[in-house]
Amino acid sequence: TMRLQAPQFQALFTPGLRSVAELFEKKNYELRIAGGAVRDLLSGVTPQDIDFATTATPAEMKEMFTAAGVRLINNKGEKHGTITARLHEQNFEITTLRIDVVTDGRHAEVEFTTDWHKDAERRDLTVNSMFLGLDGTLYDFFNGYEDLKNKKIRFVGKAAERIQEDYLRILRYFRFYGRIAEKPGDHEPITLEAIKENAKGLAGISGERIWVELKKILLGNHVNHLVQLMYELDIAQYIGLPLGGNLEEFARVSKNIQNLSPKPMTVLTSLFKGKDDITNLDLRLKISKEEKNLGLFLVKHRQELSKGSGPEPLRPYQDFLMDSREANTNSKIFELLKYQGEEQLLKEMQEWTVPSFPVSGHDLRKMGVSSGKEIGTALQQLRDEWKKSGYHMDKEELLSCLKKL
């Protein structure tokens, strides 16, 4: 058996975890780290959050924690077998081992068990089905560690069965492929077949759940390959993507944005031909208002708002920003520059501070312009002059310009 002694693993043993471990040991309940955290630790990554699994039932855990005076946080997870305890300013989510009794492709009814193998069997992918004892012992029933080392993404057992338990697992397969696999196109044919045959099941999954997974896929590796695959396997139509998605543009843009940390919507918009595609996406996935506005902005401006010729390539973007009356236009322009693959201009634009117009109505009154209407007109004319100067003219220059006007 393999025993993990990595520093990332040692670092987990906070006072809180030591106290939890002690309680379980006293009662002879087994406690292990489960799922994604094990995968991260084996990859040498410090896990973001840690799930624990145990042979103790929720009732037994509650009794044990209450007797020890430990605070329980009510996280409605109890009917799925999850208890959240708070010790030393840290939350611990601990779930009883379980077997799925009935699944409908969206959620499962569960029954508790003390059999670790049975619990691993109902998990989605081999790399997510491992357990780690607190002494560092790895419990791996489905060769998850081998798959992780070989960067293979596979379902536990039969792909079709796992998918039919929860159709969202199709997208989880893509997400982990983009996170772990080394190169595009390294799939088992039988897996792709199972995905294609069950793609329609995604129609019954809520838009919110789909969007969470899709966003992670869009920011992962091999995104171009994976999105092309979604079209080949007939998934796209069930998750709000346009039937005639522009895959050539997608390929181009997903290359452009490789090292630019785009927002998911920036990558996705390249599939869209027009604003109807965004409306349909929104109907299916309930994206946020900010995401929707970004998509509409990119679709509208990706062609004509592009770099200027000559010595000032940034000017069109700067002018657009100065003329804009909308909130967070600058962050939308940053995303547009990423979309266009303009890495250098993006840097310059991020460093550029928006200058403030140096003349006010008060200055004009001092110069004897009295009617409100005239002040409005004069200010607009001066703004135009200021813009032509590349926002360099100062107050003096502008006011002497006014005399000429």
C-alpha positions in Angstrom: 0.0 0.0 0.0 1.0 3.5 -0.7 1.5 6.0 2.1 1.6 9.7 1.5 3.9 11.9 3.5 3.9 15.1 1.4 4.3 18.5 3.1 0.9 19.5 1.7 -0.6 16.5 3.6 1.3 17.3 6.8 0.0 20.9 6.6 -3.6 19.7 7.0 -3.1 18.7 10.6 -4.3 21.9 12.3 -5.4 21.8 16.0 -8.9 21.4 14.6 -8.2 18.3 12.6 -6.3 16.8 15.4 -9.2 17.2 17.8 -11.7 15.8 15.2 -9.4 12.8 14.6 -9.1 12.1 18.3 -12.9 12.1 18.8 -13.4 9.6 16.0 -10.6 7.4 17.2 -12.0 7.3 20.7 -15.3 6.0 19.3 -13.7 3.6 16.8 -15.3 5.3 13.8 -13.2 5.4 10.7 -12.4 8.8 9.2 -10.7 9.5 5.9 -10.2 12.3 3.5 -12.3 11.8 0.4 -12.6 12.7 -3.3 -11.1 15.9 -4.8 -8.8 16.7 -1.9 -7.1 13.3 -2.3 -6.7 13.9 -6.0 -5.1 17.3 -5.2 -2.8 16.0 -2.5 -1.5 13.2 -4.8 -0.9 15.9 -7.5 1.2 17.9 -5.0 -1.5 20.6 -4.8 -2.8 22.0 -1.5 -6.6 21.3 -1.6 -8.9 24.3 -1.4 -11.5 22.5 0.6 -11.5 19.1 2.2 -14.3 16.6 2.4 -14.2 13.8 5.0 -15.9 10.4 4.8 -16.7 8.2 7.8 -18.4 5.0 8.8 -20.3 6.8 11.6 -23.9 7.7 10.8 -25.2 11.3 11.1 -26.9 10.4 14.3 -23.8 8.9 15.8 -21.7 11.9 14.8 -24.2 14.4 16.3 -24.3 12.5 19.5 -20.5 12.3 19.7 -20.0 16.0 18.8 -22.7 17.2 21.1 -21.3 15.2 24.0 -17.9 16.8 23.4 -19.4 20.3 23.3 -18.6 20.8 19.7 -20.6 23.3 17.7 -22.6 22.0 14.8 -23.4 24.2 11.8 -26.8 23.5 10.3 -26.0 23.1 6.6 -29.1 21.2 5.5 -26.7 18.4 4.4 -27.9 16.0 7.0 -30.4 14.1 4.8 -27.5 13.3 2.4 -25.5 12.3 5.5 -23.3 15.4 5.9 -22.6 16.9 9.3 -20.6 20.1 9.6 -18.7 20.6 12.8 -16.8 23.7 13.8 -13.6 23.3 15.9 -10.8 25.9 16.4 -12.3 28.4 14.0 -12.4 25.8 11.2 -15.3 23.9 9.6 -15.2 20.2 9.0 -17.7 18.6 6.5 -18.0 14.9 7.3 -20.2 12.6 5.3 -21.4 9.1 6.1 -20.5 6.5 3.5 -23.5 5.8 1.3 -25.0 3.8 -1.5 -27.4 5.3 -4.1 -30.7 3.5 -3.9 -32.7 5.4 -6.5 -31.3 7.9 -9.0 -33.2 9.9 -11.6 -30.3 11.5 -13.5 -30.5 14.6 -11.3 -30.4 13.5 -7.6 -30.2 10.3 -5.6 -31.8 8.8 -2.6 -29.2 7.3 -0.4 -28.8 4.7 2.2 -25.8 4.6 4.7 -23.2 2.0 4.7 -19.8 1.1 6.3 -18.4 -0.3 3.1 -15.7 2.0 1.6 -15.7 0.2 -1.7 -19.4 0.7 -2.2 -19.1 4.4 -1.5 -16.2 4.7 -4.0 -18.3 2.8 -6.6 -21.0 5.6 -6.7 -18.4 8.4 -7.4 -18.0 9.8 -10.9 -14.4 9.5 -12.0 -11.6 7.2 -10.9 -9.4 10.2 -10.0 -12.2 11.4 -7.7 -13.0 8.0 -6.1 -10.0 7.6 -3.7 -9.7 7.9 0.1 -6.8 8.9 2.2 -6.4 7.7 5.8 -5.2 10.2 8.3 -2.0 8.1 8.6 -1.4 8.8 4.9 -2.6 5.4 3.6 -4.2 5.5 0.2 -7.4 3.5 -0.4 -7.9 3.3 -4.2 -10.4 0.8 -5.5 -10.5 1.8 -9.1 -6.9 2.6 -10.1 -7.5 6.3 -9.7 -3.9 6.9 -8.7 -2.6 5.1 -11.9 -5.0 7.2 -14.0 -3.9 10.4 -12.3 -0.2 9.6 -12.9 -1.0 8.7 -16.5 -3.3 11.8 -16.8 -6.3 9.6 -17.9 -9.9 10.6 -17.2 -12.2 7.7 -16.8 -15.5 7.0 -15.2 -15.7 4.6 -12.3 -17.1 1.3 -13.7 -19.4 1.6 -16.7 -19.5 5.1 -18.1 -23.2 4.9 -19.2 -24.3 3.8 -15.7 -22.4 6.6 -14.0 -23.8 9.2 -16.4 -27.4 8.0 -16.0 -27.1 8.5 -12.3 -26.4 12.2 -12.9 -26.2 13.6 -16.4 -24.1 16.6 -15.2 -21.3 14.1 -15.0 -20.9 14.5 -18.7 -19.7 18.1 -18.1 -17.6 17.0 -15.1 -15.8 14.6 -17.4 -15.0 17.5 -19.7 -14.0 19.7 -16.9 -11.5 17.2 -15.4 -10.2 16.3 -18.8 -9.3 20.0 -19.2 -7.7 20.0 -15.9 -5.7 16.8 -15.9 -5.3 15.4 -19.4 -2.0 16.2 -21.1 -3.1 16.4 -24.7 -6.4 16.8 -26.6 -8.1 13.8 -28.1 -7.0 11.2 -25.5 -10.4 9.7 -24.8 -11.6 6.1 -24.6 -14.0 5.5 -27.5 -16.5 3.7 -25.2 -16.6 6.8 -23.0 -17.4 9.1 -25.9 -20.0 6.7 -27.1 -21.7 6.7 -23.7 -21.6 10.5 -23.6 -23.2 10.8 -27.1 -25.9 8.3 -26.3 -26.8 10.1 -23.0 -26.3 13.7 -24.1 -30.0 14.3 -24.2 -30.2 13.8 -20.4 -28.5 17.2 -20.0 -31.8 18.7 -21.1 -33.2 17.9 -17.6 -30.4 19.5 -15.6 -30.8 23.0 -14.3 -29.1 25.8 -16.1 -27.4 27.0 -12.9 -25.6 23.6 -12.4 -24.6 23.5 -16.1 -23.2 27.0 -16.1 -21.0 26.3 -13.0 -19.4 23.4 -14.9 -19.2 25.2 -18.3 -17.4 28.2 -16.9 -14.7 25.9 -15.4 -14.4 24.1 -18.8 -14.0 27.5 -20.6 -11.1 28.5 -18.3 -9.3 25.1 -18.4 -6.9 23.5 -20.9 -7.9 22.0 -24.3 -11.0 24.2 -24.4 -11.1 24.4 -28.1 -10.9 20.6 -28.4 -13.6 20.1 -25.7 -16.1 22.6 -27.2 -15.6 21.0 -30.7 -16.3 17.7 -29.0 -19.5 19.0 -27.4 -20.8 19.7 -30.9 -19.6 16.4 -32.3 -21.3 14.5 -29.5 -24.6 16.5 -29.7 -24.2 18.0 -26.3 -24.2 21.7 -27.4 -27.9 22.0 -28.1 -28.9 20.8 -24.6 -26.7 23.3 -22.7 -27.8 26.5 -24.4 -25.0 26.7 -27.1 -26.1 27.8 -30.6 -26.7 25.1 -33.1 -24.6 26.8 -35.8 -21.9 27.8 -33.4 -19.0 29.6 -35.1 -16.3 27.0 -34.4 -13.6 28.6 -36.5 -13.9 31.9 -34.5 -13.9 29.8 -31.3 -10.7 28.1 -32.3 -9.1 31.5 -33.1 -10.2 33.2 -29.9 -9.4 30.3 -27.6 -5.8 30.6 -29.0 -5.8 34.4 -28.5 -6.7 34.3 -24.9 -4.4 31.5 -23.7 -2.3 33.5 -21.2 -4.7 36.4 -20.7 -7.0 35.1 -17.9 -10.2 36.0 -19.7 -13.7 35.8 -18.2 -15.6 32.6 -19.2 -18.1 34.7 -21.2 -15.3 36.3 -23.3 -14.2 32.8 -24.5 -17.8 31.6 -25.1 -18.9 34.7 -27.0 -16.7 33.7 -29.9 -19.2 30.9 -30.7 -22.0 33.5 -31.1 -23.0 35.1 -34.4 -25.4 37.6 -32.9 -27.3 38.8 -29.8 -30.0 36.2 -30.2 -27.5 33.5 -29.3 -26.8 35.3 -26.0 -30.5 35.6 -25.3 -31.0 31.9 -25.8 -27.9 31.1 -23.6 -29.4 33.3 -20.9 -32.8 31.6 -21.1 -31.2 28.2 -20.7 -28.4 28.9 -18.2 -29.7 32.0 -16.3 -26.3 33.8 -16.6 -25.7 37.0 -14.5 -26.6 40.4 -15.8 -22.9 41.3 -15.9 -22.1 38.2 -18.0 -25.0 38.9 -20.4 -23.9 42.6 -20.9 -20.3 41.5 -21.5 -21.5 39.1 -24.2 -23.6 41.7 -25.9 -20.8 44.2 -25.8 -18.3 41.8 -27.4 -20.8 40.7 -30.1 -21.5 44.4 -30.9 -18.0 45.8 -30.9 -15.6 42.9 -31.7 -15.3 43.9 -35.4 -15.3 47.6 -35.7 -13.7 48.6 -32.4 -10.1 47.6 -33.2 -6.7 49.1 -33.0 -5.9 52.4 -34.7 -3.2 52.6 -37.4 -0.2 54.9 -36.9 1.6 55.8 -33.7 -1.5 55.5 -31.4 -3.0 52.1 -31.7 -4.8 52.5 -28.4 -6.7 55.6 -29.4 -9.9 54.0 -30.6 -10.3 52.2 -27.3 -9.5 55.3 -25.3 -11.9 57.4 -27.3 -14.6 54.8 -26.8 -14.1 54.7 -23.1 -14.1 58.5 -22.8 -17.4 58.7 -24.8 -19.1 55.9 -22.9 -21.8 56.7 -20.5 -22.0 53.2 -19.1 -20.6 51.6 -16.0 -17.5 49.4 -16.1 -16.8 50.0 -19.8 -13.1 49.7 -19.1 -13.3 46.1 -17.9 -15.4 45.3 -21.0 -12.7 46.8 -23.2 -10.0 44.8 -21.4 -12.1 41.6 -22.3 -12.4 42.8 -25.9 -8.6 43.2 -26.1 -8.2 39.7 -24.7 -10.7 38.4 -27.3 -8.7 40.1 -30.0 -5.4 38.7 -28.7 -3.9 42.2 -28.2 -1.7 41.3 -25.3 0.6 44.4 -25.5 -2.4 46.8 -25.9 -4.1 45.2 -23.0 -1.1 45.9 -20.8 -1.0 49.5 -21.9 -4.8 50.0 -21.5 -4.6 48.5 -18.0 -1.9 51.0 -17.1 -3.7 54.0 -18.6 -5.5 56.2 -16.2 -8.6 57.9 -17.5 -7.8 61.7 -17.5 -10.4 64.0 -16.1 -11.6 66.9 -18.2 -9.9 70.0 -16.9 -12.6 72.7 -17.6 -15.8 73.2 -15.7 -18.9 75.3 -16.1 -17.6 77.5 -13.3 -14.5 78.4 -15.4 -16.7 79.5 -18.3 -18.9 81.6 -16.0 -15.7 83.4 -14.9 -15.0 84.1 -18.5 -18.4 85.7 -19.0 -20.4 82.9 -20.6 -23.7 83.2 -18.7 -26.5 81.2 -20.2 -26.7 77.5 -19.3 -27.3 76.5 -22.9 -24.2 78.3 -24.1 -22.1 76.8 -21.4 -23.3 73.3 -22.4 -22.4 73.9 -26.1 -19.0 75.4 -25.2 -18.1 72.5 -22.9 -19.0 70.0 -25.6 -16.8 71.9 -28.2 -13.9 72.0 -25.7 -14.3 68.3 -25.0 -14.0 67.6 -28.7 -10.8 69.7 -28.9 -9.4 68.0 -25.8 -10.2 64.6 -27.4 -8.4 65.5 -30.6 -5.3 66.5 -28.6 -5.3 62.9 -27.2 -6.5 64.3 -23.8 -3.3 66.3 -23.4 -4.5 69.9 -23.5 -4.7 71.6 -20.1 -7.1 74.1 -18.7 -5.1 77.2 -20.0 -4.9 75.8 -23.5 -8.5 74.9 -23.7 -9.7 78.3 -22.4 -7.6 80.2 -24.9 -9.0 77.9 -27.5 -12.5 79.0 -26.4 -11.6 82.6 -27.2 -10.9 81.5 -30.8 -14.2 79.6 -31.0 
